[in-house]
């Protein structure tokens, strides 16, 4: 896709935990880029903390307790993992904090 064509708003498609995870991470000092409207399986959030090494970002896909990955998300996550980039699937702020803490260690 060219330019910003990969980004397309998906009104009403946000997981119910999306805002609480994003806002909670920001309140705890993380820098959060909200990509929740992106198409093509792109993760919901890109997260970093000022104490992490420069340029270190964590990719989070936020789901509800019963939510699962779409085929596009599974395909993109597999392609990224093959290149050494993990997408962490979380279902709560606590899971997000545990995931980014474990990854940053």
PEBEL-V460076 format. One record per residue. N is the residue number from 1. RES is the residue in three letters. PSI is psi as a letter, one per 40 degrees, with the letter a starting at -180 (none if undefined). BURIAL is I if it has 24 or more other C-alpha atoms within 12 Angstrom, else O. D_LAST is the distance of its C-alpha to the last C-alpha in whole Angstrom. Layout:
n:N res:RES psi:PSI burial:BURIAL d_last:D_LAST
n:N res:RES psi:PSI burial:BURIAL d_last:D_LAST
This chain:
n:1 res:UNK psi:i burial:O d_last:35
n:2 res:UNK psi:i burial:O d_last:36
n:3 res:UNK psi:b burial:O d_last:34
n:4 res:UNK psi:e burial:O d_last:33
n:5 res:UNK psi:d burial:O d_last:35
n:6 res:UNK psi:e burial:O d_last:32
n:7 res:UNK psi:h burial:O d_last:31
n:8 res:UNK psi:h burial:O d_last:34
n:9 res:UNK psi:h burial:O d_last:34
n:10 res:UNK psi:g burial:O d_last:34
n:11 res:UNK psi:h burial:O d_last:36
n:12 res:UNK psi:e burial:O d_last:35
n:13 res:UNK psi:e burial:O d_last:32
n:14 res:UNK psi:i burial:I d_last:29
n:15 res:UNK psi:i burial:I d_last:28
n:16 res:UNK psi:d burial:O d_last:29
n:17 res:UNK psi:e burial:I d_last:25
n:18 res:UNK psi:d burial:I d_last:24
n:19 res:UNK psi:d burial:I d_last:25
n:20 res:UNK psi:d burial:O d_last:24
n:21 res:UNK psi:d burial:I d_last:20
n:22 res:UNK psi:d burial:I d_last:21
n:23 res:UNK psi:d burial:O d_last:22
n:24 res:UNK psi:d burial:O d_last:20
n:25 res:UNK psi:d burial:I d_last:17
n:26 res:UNK psi:d burial:I d_last:19
n:27 res:UNK psi:d burial:O d_last:21
n:28 res:UNK psi:e burial:O d_last:17
n:29 res:UNK psi:e burial:O d_last:17
n:30 res:UNK psi:i burial:I d_last:15
n:31 res:UNK psi:h burial:I d_last:17
n:32 res:UNK psi:h burial:I d_last:19
n:33 res:UNK psi:h burial:I d_last:21
n:34 res:UNK psi:h burial:I d_last:23
n:35 res:UNK psi:f burial:I d_last:24
n:36 res:UNK psi:e burial:I d_last:26
n:37 res:UNK psi:e burial:I d_last:29
n:38 res:UNK psi:i burial:I d_last:28
n:39 res:UNK psi:i burial:I d_last:30
n:40 res:UNK psi:e burial:I d_last:30
n:41 res:UNK psi:e burial:I d_last:27
n:42 res:UNK psi:h burial:I d_last:24
n:43 res:UNK psi:i burial:I d_last:21
n:44 res:UNK psi:d burial:I d_last:22
n:45 res:UNK psi:h burial:I d_last:19
n:46 res:UNK psi:h burial:I d_last:17
n:47 res:UNK psi:h burial:I d_last:15
n:48 res:UNK psi:i burial:I d_last:13
n:49 res:UNK psi:i burial:I d_last:12
n:50 res:UNK psi:d burial:O d_last:14
n:51 res:UNK psi:e burial:O d_last:11
n:52 res:UNK psi:i burial:O d_last:9
n:53 res:UNK psi:i burial:O d_last:11
n:54 res:UNK psi:h burial:O d_last:14
n:55 res:UNK psi:e burial:O d_last:15
n:56 res:UNK psi:h burial:O d_last:12
n:57 res:UNK psi:i burial:I d_last:13
n:58 res:UNK psi:h burial:I d_last:12
n:59 res:UNK psi:h burial:I d_last:15
n:60 res:UNK psi:h burial:I d_last:17
n:61 res:UNK psi:h burial:I d_last:20
n:62 res:UNK psi:h burial:I d_last:21
n:63 res:UNK psi:i burial:I d_last:24
n:64 res:UNK psi:i burial:O d_last:26
n:65 res:UNK psi:d burial:O d_last:26
n:66 res:UNK psi:e burial:O d_last:29
n:67 res:UNK psi:i burial:O d_last:28
n:68 res:UNK psi:i burial:O d_last:27
n:69 res:UNK psi:i burial:I d_last:26
n:70 res:UNK psi:i burial:O d_last:29
n:71 res:UNK psi:d burial:O d_last:30
n:72 res:UNK psi:d burial:O d_last:29
n:73 res:UNK psi:d burial:I d_last:26
n:74 res:UNK psi:d burial:O d_last:25
n:75 res:UNK psi:d burial:O d_last:27
n:76 res:UNK psi:d burial:O d_last:25
n:77 res:UNK psi:d burial:I d_last:22
n:78 res:UNK psi:d burial:O d_last:23
n:79 res:UNK psi:d burial:O d_last:24
n:80 res:UNK psi:d burial:O d_last:21
n:81 res:UNK psi:d burial:O d_last:19
n:82 res:UNK psi:d burial:O d_last:21
n:83 res:UNK psi:e burial:O d_last:20
n:84 res:UNK psi:e burial:O d_last:16
n:85 res:UNK psi:h burial:O d_last:16
n:86 res:UNK psi:i burial:I d_last:15
n:87 res:UNK psi:h burial:I d_last:16
n:88 res:UNK psi:h burial:I d_last:15
n:89 res:UNK psi:h burial:I d_last:18
n:90 res:UNK psi:i burial:I d_last:18
n:91 res:UNK psi:e burial:I d_last:21
n:92 res:UNK psi:i burial:I d_last:20
n:93 res:UNK psi:d burial:I d_last:18
n:94 res:UNK psi:d burial:O d_last:17
n:95 res:UNK psi:d burial:I d_last:15
n:96 res:UNK psi:d burial:I d_last:14
n:97 res:UNK psi:d burial:I d_last:12
n:98 res:UNK psi:d burial:O d_last:11
n:99 res:UNK psi:d burial:I d_last:10
n:100 res:UNK psi:d burial:I d_last:9
n:101 res:UNK psi:d burial:O d_last:6
n:102 res:UNK psi:d burial:O d_last:5
n:103 res:UNK psi:d burial:O d_last:6
n:104 res:UNK psi:e burial:O d_last:4
n:105 res:UNK psi:none burial:O d_last:0
